[in-house]
Amino acid sequence: MNTDMKRRVFLKGSLAAGTVGVAVSAGLLAPQAVLAAWPEKAFHAKSPKDALNSAFGSGQTQASDKIKIKAPDIAENGAVVPVTVKSDIPGIESIAILASANNSPLVALFNLSRNAMADVSTRIKMGKTGDVIAVVKAGGKLYANRKGVKVTIGGCGG
């Protein structure tokens, strides 16, 4: 490849990269399909039942001991409470994590692919002592389990 060809390839690549950069910064390549599906109303709901209604279309849950919640009994800092949710319920589509005492209780929502293992971990904020609620959607039904967590220093501005 001669120098002239290398320069052409370089210039075309630079032009393409610049065009993509302008499109991204202008918001033309934003993931609209994903953003449109984000359940904003669910994350702003003021009660766990309202959050579940907004996220799943129903607030009715069935208690299940097949949902395992790993969270500390006492969280010294409510700003970073580690939570892990696992379940072996077949056909899990989604896992929601709620903090019952928060002003906006829905703190995480995971949509799983068909063959994904139902094992999610995150750190949540808890404003005060309350229950961590894990809700699993499987087969069109909602299953839930809860675990109490005592918070000594609030993490939501407390």
Stockholm file with secondary structure:
# STOCKHOLM 1.0

chainA/1-158         MNTDMKRRVFLKGSLAAGTVGVAVSAGLLAPQAVLAAWPEKAFHAKSPKDALNSAFGSGQTQASDKIKIKAPDIAENGAVVPVTVKSDIPGIESIAILASANNSPLVALFNLSRNAMADVSTRIKMGKTGDVIAVVKAGGKLYANRKGVKVTIGGCGG
#=GR chainA/1-158 SS CCHHHHHHHHHHHHHHHHHHHHHHHTTTTCCHHHHHHCCHHHHHCSSHHHHHHHHHSCCCCEECTTEEEECCSEESCTTSEEEEEEECCTTEEEEEEEETTSSSCEEEEEECCTTCCSEEEEEECCSSSEEEEEEEEETTEEEEEEEEEEESSCSSCC
#=GC SS_cons         CCHHHHHHHHHHHHHHHHHHHHHHHTTTTCCHHHHHHCCHHHHHCSSHHHHHHHHHSCCCCEECTTEEEECCSEESCTTSEEEEEEECCTTEEEEEEEETTSSSCEEEEEECCTTCCSEEEEEECCSSSEEEEEEEEETTEEEEEEEEEEESSCSSCC
//
